[in-house]
């Protein structure tokens, strides 16, 4: 029985190193950020919300004032055996412009900043190393403005914002993948 179980695990592609992890990022309007990440293989769940500020229990109308310090953010649950944290961040750095301070497309304000809210020292070190690699590659032809900060309290956004572009196909989204190579220097 045990041999059969072990064989089934191998045949099913189970990974011993699979682990559910959390990543929290901000890349402008959270609708498009969520729509991009929820489709990636290895992503198990996504939730839009607010983090990085001082106001407790903020709502959308609070955050849009730009005075709460919060960023429109995405909390991602992912299987690190299928999608590594570093690969997730490579997607992050290609699907938005991390060189524009407090702006993505038409959206302007601190709530639309580029940010990585790390969960633990391992994520912090991986993000720092990747950011250095991207800067050294000069793929963006500009300095990164991405904020790197410890993850704090994540406040889920109102229900109508969750999976917004699934509920409203063709809705506002200024995110797209850039064909960038972070492995070589220009």
C-alpha positions in Angstrom: 0.0 0.0 0.0 2.8 2.5 0.9 4.7 1.8 -2.4 1.5 2.4 -4.3 0.9 5.7 -2.5 4.5 6.8 -3.2 4.2 5.9 -6.9 1.0 7.8 -7.1 2.6 10.9 -5.6 5.5 10.7 -8.1 3.1 10.2 -11.0 0.8 13.0 -10.0 3.7 15.5 -10.0 3.5 16.2 -6.3 6.5 18.3 -5.1 8.0 17.7 -1.7 9.1 21.4 -1.7 5.6 22.7 -2.4 4.5 25.2 0.2 1.7 27.8 0.2 3.3 31.2 0.6 2.0 34.8 0.6 3.3 37.7 -1.4 2.0 41.2 -1.3 2.7 43.7 -4.0 1.4 47.1 -5.3 1.6 48.0 -9.0 -0.9 50.7 -9.6 -4.6 50.1 -9.9 -5.3 46.7 -8.2 -7.9 45.6 -10.7 -5.4 44.9 -13.4 -2.7 43.7 -11.0 -5.1 41.0 -9.8 -6.3 40.1 -13.3 -2.7 39.5 -14.3 -1.5 37.5 -11.3 -4.6 35.3 -10.8 -4.0 33.6 -14.2 -0.4 32.6 -13.4 0.2 28.9 -12.9 1.0 28.3 -9.2 -1.2 31.2 -8.0 -3.9 29.7 -5.7 -5.8 32.9 -4.6 -5.7 36.6 -5.0 -7.3 39.4 -2.9 -7.2 43.1 -3.6 -6.9 45.5 -0.7 -4.9 48.2 1.1 -1.7 48.1 3.0 1.3 50.3 3.9 -0.5 53.1 5.5 -1.6 54.4 8.9 -5.4 54.5 8.8 -7.1 51.5 10.4 -9.7 49.8 8.4 -9.5 52.1 5.3 -12.0 51.9 2.5 -11.6 52.8 -1.1 -12.8 56.4 -0.7 -10.3 56.9 2.2 -7.4 55.5 0.2 -8.2 57.5 -3.0 -7.6 60.8 -1.0 -3.9 59.9 -1.0 -3.6 60.8 2.7 -3.8 57.4 4.4 -0.4 56.2 3.2 -2.0 53.0 1.9 -1.3 51.5 -1.5 -3.8 49.7 -3.6 -2.3 46.2 -3.2 -2.7 42.6 -4.0 -2.3 39.7 -1.6 -1.3 36.5 -3.5 -1.4 33.0 -2.1 0.9 30.8 -4.2 2.4 27.3 -4.4 6.2 27.9 -4.2 6.7 24.4 -5.7 5.1 25.6 -8.9 5.9 29.3 -8.9 8.9 30.6 -6.9 8.8 34.0 -5.2 11.6 35.2 -7.4 9.7 34.2 -10.6 6.6 35.9 -9.2 8.6 39.1 -8.7 10.0 38.9 -12.2 6.4 38.9 -13.5 5.7 41.9 -11.1 8.6 43.9 -12.6 7.5 43.2 -16.2 3.8 43.8 -15.9 3.9 47.4 -14.6 6.4 50.3 -14.8 8.5 50.3 -11.6 10.3 53.4 -12.6 7.5 55.9 -12.3 7.1 57.2 -8.8 3.5 57.2 -7.5 2.0 56.6 -10.9 0.9 53.9 -13.2 -0.6 55.1 -16.5 -3.3 57.6 -15.8 -3.4 56.8 -12.1 -1.4 59.2 -10.0 -0.8 59.4 -6.2 1.0 57.5 -3.5 -1.8 54.9 -3.5 -0.7 53.8 -7.0 3.0 53.4 -6.1 5.1 50.4 -6.9 5.8 48.4 -3.8 6.8 45.0 -2.5 5.6 44.2 1.0 7.8 41.3 2.1 6.8 38.5 4.5 10.0 37.7 6.3 13.7 38.1 5.8 14.0 35.5 3.0 11.5 37.4 0.8 13.3 40.7 1.6 16.7 39.3 0.5 15.2 37.8 -2.7 13.5 41.1 -3.6 16.7 43.1 -2.9 18.8 40.7 -5.0 16.4 40.8 -7.9 16.1 44.6 -7.7 19.9 44.9 -7.9 19.9 42.5 -10.9 17.3 44.6 -12.7 19.1 47.9 -11.9 22.4 46.3 -13.2 20.7 45.0 -16.4 19.5 48.5 -17.2 16.5 46.8 -18.9 14.2 49.6 -17.8 16.6 52.5 -18.7 15.7 54.2 -15.5 16.1 53.8 -11.8 13.5 51.6 -10.0 11.2 53.5 -7.6 9.7 50.4 -6.1 9.3 50.6 -2.3 10.5 47.6 -0.3 8.8 47.4 3.1 7.8 44.8 5.6 4.2 43.5 5.2 1.9 45.0 7.7 -1.9 44.7 8.1 -3.6 43.9 4.8 -7.1 45.3 4.7 -9.2 43.6 2.0 -11.0 46.0 -0.3 -14.7 46.1 -0.7 -16.3 43.1 -2.4 -17.1 44.9 -5.6 -13.3 45.4 -6.1 -12.6 41.6 -5.8 -12.1 39.9 -9.2 -13.3 43.2 -10.7 -12.2 42.5 -14.2 -13.8 39.0 -14.1 -17.1 40.7 -13.1 -16.6 43.6 -15.6 -14.8 42.3 -18.7 -13.1 45.0 -20.7 -13.0 47.3 -17.6 -10.1 49.6 -16.9 -6.7 47.9 -16.9 -3.3 49.6 -17.8 -1.1 46.5 -17.1 0.7 44.6 -19.8 3.9 42.5 -20.0 7.0 44.1 -21.3 9.6 42.0 -23.2 12.5 42.7 -20.9 15.7 40.7 -20.2 17.0 41.2 -16.7 19.8 38.6 -17.3 22.1 40.8 -19.4 23.5 44.3 -19.2 22.9 46.8 -22.0 
